[in-house]
Amino acid sequence: SAFLEELKKGFYLPNIGGTQLQYAFGNFIPKLPLYCQYYVDFDRSNELRQKLKNNAKFRGLLEKIQKESPNPMLDLDTYMIKPCQRLPRYKILMEALIKNTSSE
């Protein structure tokens, strides 16, 4: 993701340090409400997708998309859960950064 690439720059480019990390998080923070809303609505969205799977047309479309995807072994539900799994990881990342960086 773009966020990961920005973080890597902060860790791997010499003489950038905290400034680059601040930039990466500064770009990410405005997007957090989108993740939160997605997370809040996920169960409702999941219920709707499960109901729609009873529809032959929808099921056919899902199968077509899955066959054409870069990884046909992964279904739509696998991709849909990913943003929900990221939120706790961001929390862990922030805690680790705070723990392992100086306050200077």
C-alpha positions as CSV (number, residue, x, y, z in Angstrom):
1,S,0.0,0.0,0.0
2,A,1.0,3.6,-0.4
3,F,1.1,4.0,3.4
4,L,3.6,1.1,3.7
5,E,5.8,2.6,1.0
6,E,5.9,5.9,2.9
7,L,6.8,4.1,6.1
8,K,9.6,2.2,4.3
9,K,11.1,5.5,3.1
10,G,11.2,6.7,6.7
11,F,13.1,3.6,7.8
12,Y,15.4,3.1,4.9
13,L,16.4,6.5,3.5
14,P,19.3,8.1,5.3
15,N,18.9,11.5,7.1
16,I,15.2,11.5,6.9
17,G,14.2,9.9,10.2
18,G,11.1,11.2,12.0
19,T,10.2,13.8,9.5
20,Q,9.4,11.2,6.8
21,L,7.5,9.1,9.4
22,Q,5.5,12.1,10.3
23,Y,4.8,12.7,6.7
24,A,3.6,9.1,6.1
25,F,1.3,9.2,9.1
26,G,0.1,12.7,8.3
27,N,-1.1,11.4,4.9
28,F,-2.7,8.4,6.5
29,I,-4.6,10.0,9.4
30,P,-7.2,11.8,7.2
31,K,-8.1,8.4,5.8
32,L,-8.7,6.8,9.2
33,P,-12.4,7.8,9.3
34,L,-13.0,5.8,6.1
35,Y,-11.5,2.7,7.7
36,C,-13.6,3.2,10.8
37,Q,-16.8,3.6,8.8
38,Y,-15.9,0.5,6.8
39,Y,-15.3,-1.4,10.0
40,V,-18.6,-0.3,11.6
41,D,-20.6,-1.2,8.5
42,F,-18.7,-4.5,7.8
43,D,-21.2,-6.9,9.4
44,R,-24.1,-5.3,7.6
45,S,-22.2,-5.5,4.3
46,N,-21.3,-9.1,4.9
47,E,-24.9,-10.0,5.6
48,L,-26.0,-8.4,2.3
49,R,-23.2,-10.2,0.3
50,Q,-24.3,-13.5,1.8
51,K,-27.9,-12.9,0.8
52,L,-26.8,-11.8,-2.7
53,K,-24.9,-15.1,-3.1
54,N,-28.4,-16.7,-3.4
55,N,-28.9,-14.7,-6.6
56,A,-27.6,-16.7,-9.6
57,K,-26.6,-13.6,-11.5
58,F,-24.6,-12.2,-8.6
59,R,-23.0,-15.5,-7.9
60,G,-22.0,-15.8,-11.6
61,L,-20.5,-12.3,-11.5
62,L,-18.4,-13.2,-8.4
63,E,-17.2,-16.4,-10.0
64,K,-16.2,-14.5,-13.2
65,I,-14.3,-11.8,-11.2
66,Q,-12.6,-14.4,-9.1
67,K,-11.4,-16.4,-12.1
68,E,-10.0,-13.2,-13.6
69,S,-8.3,-12.0,-10.5
70,P,-4.5,-12.1,-9.9
71,N,-5.1,-14.7,-7.3
72,P,-8.1,-16.9,-8.2
73,M,-7.8,-18.8,-4.9
74,L,-9.0,-15.8,-3.0
75,D,-12.7,-14.9,-3.0
76,L,-14.4,-11.5,-2.5
77,D,-14.9,-12.1,1.2
78,T,-11.1,-12.6,1.6
79,Y,-10.5,-9.1,0.2
80,M,-13.4,-7.5,2.0
81,I,-12.0,-8.4,5.5
82,K,-8.6,-7.0,4.8
83,P,-9.3,-3.3,5.8
84,C,-10.9,-4.6,9.1
85,Q,-7.7,-6.6,9.8
86,R,-5.5,-3.5,9.2
87,L,-7.0,-1.4,12.0
88,P,-5.6,-3.5,14.8
89,R,-2.2,-3.7,13.0
90,Y,-2.0,0.1,12.8
91,K,-2.6,0.3,16.5
92,I,0.2,-2.3,17.2
93,L,2.5,-0.4,14.8
94,M,1.8,2.9,16.5
95,E,2.4,1.4,20.0
96,A,5.7,-0.1,18.8
97,L,6.9,3.2,17.3
98,I,6.1,5.0,20.5
99,K,7.8,2.4,22.6
100,N,10.9,2.3,20.4
101,T,11.5,6.0,19.6
102,S,12.8,8.7,21.7
103,S,10.7,11.7,22.7
104,E,13.4,14.1,21.3
